[in-house]
Amino acid sequence: MKILSKKSKKVSGKGFSAFPKSPLKLTLIFSLPFILIFISLLTALILWEKKSREQELVAELRETARAYFEQILITRLWNANHGGVYVEVTNKTQPNPYLRDDPERDIATIDGRKYTKINPAYMTRQISEIAYQKGRYKFHITSLKPVNPANKADSWETRQLSLFEEGKKEEAYEVVTDNRGTRFRYMAPLLMEAACFKCHEKSGYKLGDVRGGISVDIPMEVRMSAQLAQTKRSLIAFSIIGTTTLIFIVAITWIFSRRIIRSVEREMENERLKTAIQLAGAAAHELRQPMTAIIGYAELLKDKASKHEPVKEELEIVVQQCYKMDEIIRRMLSITKYKTKVYSEDTEIFDLEIPPDKTDYKQ
């Protein structure tokens, strides 16, 4: 005889066998996806923050370098509009050898003080030296056809000047790391203007031609240190927020896990109680048949004994029925251990005909 027990999909024996009974395990199962998603989002946010700060730094340096370039361009134009300026000759300011053909290069005052003409290129080099000594930035006036070897372009400047002359770029900038450290390099072209022909009338250039360029080098160590400090502060803030959020997620999940497990345990107890009631009804039905037989044969034995008739056959039947009752009771005790076997998709069975220690049964 097989007793069928309908399974609830939420509280079935099959479902409970895989359902974690530990709040810790259930917390891990529920919170792990949220933790992984949160960590992924936090990592993406940190990387985005770092990338954004790098882009902001480059944009800031570009605007700064562009402002430096515009300022030196205006200063050069002022100098060119005045045909150069005269300064007193000193050890640091000697007459420009590349103006040797200019009859007005050197002048002297009545009292004998000597002055020399400073043209835009010479002035640019001197301003660049002062700025470089201050550690702020450095200018370099250069050309693909330099008159002064000191104005020869390096490889990076040469590439940019070629692009300027081809009309492919109006400005160039790049973060460069070499033996001079990490620096921001900016360059824009120098175009021939009317004032430029006072010194370059024999150069063959026409108005608007690219005569060369001015590169601006800005050291980045100080700015990068400040950026790194900001990134560290952001990382600490994100870490605190992230840790607090993760603790909150785990705590909430732990609380709900305990409630879920208690609810599941109550459902399991209710299921066991219903199963026990069903088992009691089935057992009563199974026991009624041998008990009826025993009572009937007991009356027959009593009648035959009073008549001194043989009762061996009846006694054997009574003993058989008693053994049958004992077997039913033994199997009932085994069933109370809740060994079940899948009978159909939504049904499990208690099998009274197979011993409970078979390997194809489950607890």
C-alpha positions as a printed Julia matrix, in Angstrom:
363×3 Matrix{Float64}:
   0.0     0.0     0.0
   1.4     3.45   -0.98
   0.34    6.65    0.74
   0.41    9.68   -1.58
   1.26   13.11   -0.2
   0.75   16.18   -2.4
   3.74   18.5    -2.24
   3.49   22.21   -1.9
   5.94   23.79   -4.33
   7.14   26.14   -1.61
   7.32   23.7     1.28
   7.72   20.3    -0.3
  10.22   17.81    0.99
  12.06   18.07   -2.31
  12.3    21.84   -2.03
  13.38   21.72    1.6
  16.2    19.32    0.83
  17.96   22.11   -1.15
  16.74   25.01    0.97
  19.51   26.37    3.26
  18.58   26.11    6.92
  21.37   28.46    8.06
  20.69   32.23    8.09
  24.33   32.77    7.14
  24.07   30.63    4.0
  20.78   32.23    3.02
  22.27   35.69    3.61
  25.17   34.85    1.32
  22.83   33.52   -1.37
  20.59   36.59   -1.27
  23.22   39.3    -0.73
  26.03   38.02   -2.96
  24.44   39.21   -6.26
  23.74   42.65   -4.76
  27.29   42.83   -3.37
  28.84   41.9    -6.73
  26.67   44.42   -8.59
  27.43   47.13   -6.03
  31.19   46.45   -6.13
  31.1    46.55   -9.94
  29.23   49.86   -9.91
  31.58   51.28   -7.26
  34.64   50.2    -9.25
  33.19   51.72  -12.42
  32.45   54.94  -10.51
  36.02   55.13   -9.16
  37.5    54.52  -12.63
  35.15   57.11  -14.12
  36.14   59.6   -11.42
  39.84   58.98  -12.12
  39.35   59.31  -15.87
  37.28   62.47  -15.46
  39.94   64.1   -13.3
  42.61   63.25  -15.87
  40.5    64.75  -18.65
  39.8    67.84  -16.54
  43.53   68.25  -15.87
  44.37   68.0   -19.58
  41.6    70.49  -20.44
  42.85   72.89  -17.76
  46.45   72.61  -18.98
  45.37   73.15  -22.58
  43.57   76.37  -21.66
  46.55   77.5   -19.57
  49.05   76.74  -22.35
  46.81   78.44  -24.9
  46.66   81.53  -22.68
  50.48   81.53  -22.38
  50.79   81.22  -26.15
  48.34   84.05  -26.77
  50.16   86.24  -24.26
  53.58   85.69  -25.82
  52.04   86.21  -29.27
  50.62   89.57  -28.18
  53.96   90.52  -26.63
  55.79   89.6   -29.84
  53.32   91.6   -31.91
  53.84   94.63  -29.68
  57.59   94.27  -30.17
  57.25   93.84  -33.94
  54.92   96.84  -34.25
  57.65   98.97  -32.67
  60.38   97.53  -34.89
  62.06   95.98  -31.87
  62.98   97.51  -28.54
  66.34   98.68  -27.22
  67.79   97.47  -23.94
  71.12   98.17  -22.33
  73.88   95.74  -23.2
  74.81   93.52  -20.23
  76.55   90.2   -19.66
  73.2    88.44  -20.09
  71.97   90.61  -22.96
  74.49   90.74  -25.75
  73.84   92.03  -29.3
  71.93   89.54  -31.42
  74.39   88.05  -33.97
  71.5    87.32  -36.33
  70.81   91.05  -36.65
  74.35   91.88  -37.7
  73.07   93.22  -41.04
  70.77   95.68  -39.31
  72.58   99.04  -39.17
  70.36  100.09  -36.27
  71.08   97.02  -34.15
  73.39   98.85  -31.73
  73.11  102.43  -30.48
  74.78  104.49  -27.76
  73.67  107.41  -25.64
  75.49  110.71  -25.32
  76.99  109.56  -22.03
  78.37  106.41  -23.7
  75.85  103.78  -22.52
  75.39  101.04  -25.13
  72.0    99.65  -26.17
  71.08   96.79  -28.51
  67.9    95.95  -30.39
  65.78   93.07  -29.06
  63.6    91.6   -31.8
  60.54   89.35  -31.1
  62.51   86.08  -31.38
  65.27   87.24  -29.01
  62.67   88.56  -26.58
  60.76   85.25  -26.67
  63.9    83.28  -25.76
  64.68   85.57  -22.84
  61.12   85.39  -21.5
  61.25   81.6   -21.86
  64.48   81.42  -19.85
  62.98   83.48  -17.02
  59.8    81.34  -16.96
  61.85   78.13  -16.99
  64.02   79.34  -14.1
  60.84   79.96  -12.12
  59.8    76.37  -12.8
  56.47   77.42  -14.28
  56.69   76.71  -18.0
  58.97   77.01  -21.03
  58.55   78.55  -24.47
  60.37   77.43  -27.56
  60.12   79.36  -30.8
  60.95   77.02  -33.66
  60.7    76.5   -37.38
  61.39   73.89  -40.03
  63.83   76.44  -41.55
  65.45   78.02  -38.48
  67.98   80.82  -38.89
  69.24   80.27  -35.36
  70.26   76.63  -34.61
  68.84   77.11  -31.1
  65.41   77.3   -32.73
  65.7    73.87  -34.33
  62.57   71.78  -33.78
  62.7    68.48  -31.92
  60.92   65.38  -33.28
  57.57   66.21  -31.64
  57.68   69.84  -32.8
  58.69   68.75  -36.3
  55.61   66.53  -36.61
  53.32   69.31  -35.48
  54.92   71.93  -37.75
  54.44   69.64  -40.75
  50.76   69.28  -39.88
  50.44   73.05  -39.45
  51.95   73.71  -42.87
  49.64   71.09  -44.44
  46.66   72.79  -42.83
  45.65   69.65  -40.91
  45.89   71.2   -37.44
  45.44   74.59  -35.83
  46.97   73.53  -32.51
  48.51   70.43  -30.94
  48.82   69.17  -27.38
  49.93   65.98  -25.67
  51.05   64.61  -22.28
  54.65   63.43  -22.67
  56.83   61.45  -20.26
  60.58   61.29  -20.9
  63.88   61.87  -19.1
  62.68   65.39  -18.32
  59.67   64.07  -16.44
  55.98   64.26  -17.24
  54.95   67.47  -18.97
  52.15   68.9   -21.0
  53.21   70.02  -24.46
  51.25   72.56  -26.45
  52.05   74.1   -29.8
  50.38   76.5   -32.21
  51.63   78.02  -35.47
  53.16   81.45  -36.01
  51.64   83.12  -39.05
  53.24   85.86  -41.1
  51.76   89.25  -40.26
  52.48   92.66  -41.73
  54.74   93.61  -38.81
  56.85   90.48  -39.36
  58.16   91.69  -42.74
  60.31   94.33  -41.05
  62.72   91.52  -40.11
  61.73   88.82  -42.62
  61.2    90.75  -45.84
  63.8    88.6   -47.65
  62.58   85.27  -46.25
  60.24   84.5   -49.14
  57.18   84.15  -46.89
  53.84   85.65  -47.83
  51.21   87.17  -45.57
  49.38   84.38  -43.68
  52.05   81.71  -44.28
  53.1    79.41  -41.44
  56.53   80.76  -40.51
  57.05   78.41  -37.58
  55.5    77.8   -34.21
  55.8    78.32  -30.49
  55.68   75.31  -28.19
  54.78   75.59  -24.52
  56.01   72.99  -22.02
  54.29   72.87  -18.62
  55.67   70.53  -15.9
  52.92   68.29  -14.51
  54.47   66.85  -11.34
  52.84   69.36   -8.97
  49.46   69.16  -10.68
  49.62   65.35  -10.83
  50.41   65.22   -7.1
  47.38   67.41   -6.39
  45.24   65.26   -8.67
  46.47   62.08   -6.95
  45.61   63.56   -3.55
  42.09   64.37   -4.79
  41.71   60.87   -6.21
  42.8    59.34   -2.89
  40.26   61.46   -1.02
  37.55   60.37   -3.44
  38.62   56.74   -3.06
  38.44   56.98    0.73
  34.99   58.58    0.53
  33.74   55.95   -1.91
  35.21   53.18    0.27
  33.44   54.49    3.38
  30.15   54.83    1.51
  30.61   51.41   -0.09
  31.49   49.65    3.17
  28.54   51.25    4.96
  26.2    50.26    2.15
  27.49   46.68    2.08
  27.09   46.34    5.84
  23.54   47.67    5.53
  22.75   45.21    2.71
  24.15   42.25    4.66
  22.34   43.29    7.86
  18.99   43.68    6.1
  19.51   40.39    4.27
  20.4    38.64    7.55
  17.2    39.88    9.19
  15.02   38.8     6.29
  16.88   35.47    6.03
  16.05   34.64    9.64
  12.41   35.55    9.08
  12.26   33.45    5.92
  13.84   30.44    7.63
  11.44   30.7    10.58
   8.53   30.91    8.15
   9.8    27.91    6.2
  10.26   25.91    9.4
   6.67   26.65   10.42
   5.48   25.52    6.99
   7.54   22.36    7.34
   6.0    21.61   10.72
   2.53   22.15    9.29
   3.39   19.85    6.4
   4.66   17.2     8.8
   1.49   17.49   10.86
  -0.73   17.09    7.79
   1.36   14.15    6.65
   1.11   12.53   10.09
  -2.68   12.93   10.03
  -2.83   11.37    6.56
  -0.56    8.58    7.76
  -2.7     7.94   10.81
  -5.81    7.63    8.63
  -4.05    5.31    6.2
  -2.6     3.24    9.04
  -6.01    2.89   10.68
  -7.4     1.64    7.37
  -4.51   -0.82    6.97
  -4.81   -2.11   10.55
  -8.58   -2.56   10.38
  -8.4    -5.56    8.03
  -6.06   -7.76   10.15
  -7.81   -6.61   13.32
 -11.21   -7.59   11.9
  -9.78  -10.98   10.93
  -8.29  -11.5    14.4
 -11.57  -10.6    16.14
 -13.51  -12.91   13.83
 -11.15  -15.84   14.31
 -11.01  -15.18   18.07
 -14.79  -15.68   18.24
 -14.41  -18.82   16.12
 -11.61  -20.1    18.4
 -13.77  -19.47   21.44
 -16.65  -21.41   19.88
 -14.44  -24.34   18.79
 -12.66  -24.48   22.13
 -15.99  -24.85   23.93
 -16.76  -27.78   21.62
 -13.24  -29.26   21.97
 -12.71  -28.99   18.22
  -9.23  -28.52   16.61
  -8.19  -24.85   16.42
  -4.69  -25.1    14.92
  -5.65  -23.65   11.54
  -7.47  -20.72   13.09
  -4.54  -20.01   15.44
  -2.14  -19.91   12.49
  -4.37  -17.4    10.74
  -4.51  -15.25   13.89
  -0.7   -15.38   14.19
  -0.32  -14.4    10.53
  -2.62  -11.43   11.03
  -0.66  -10.42   14.13
   2.59  -10.54   12.13
   0.92   -8.46    9.45
  -0.07   -5.85   12.04
   3.46   -5.86   13.44
   4.88   -5.3     9.94
   2.48   -2.41    9.35
   3.43   -0.82   12.67
   7.15   -1.25   11.92
   6.75    0.43    8.56
   4.75    3.24   10.2
   7.68    3.87   12.53
  10.01    4.0     9.53
   7.73    6.45    7.74
   7.91    8.83   10.7
  11.51    9.39    9.67
  10.16   11.1     6.52
  11.84    8.99    3.91
  10.13    9.78    0.65
  10.42    9.0    -3.02
   9.43   11.15   -6.0
   6.23    9.76   -7.48
   5.36   12.45  -10.03
   6.27   16.06  -10.76
   4.34   17.48   -7.82
   3.82   14.38   -5.66
   5.96   12.35   -3.25
   5.04    8.98   -1.73
   5.59    7.04    1.47
   6.16    3.43    0.4
   5.1     0.89    3.05
   6.3    -2.1     1.05
  10.03   -1.25    0.74
  12.35   -0.95    3.75
  13.37    2.65    4.56
  17.11    2.02    4.26
  17.15    1.6     0.46
  19.59    3.95   -1.26
  17.04    5.31   -3.73
  15.08    6.94   -0.9
  15.83   10.38    0.52
  15.49   11.85    3.99
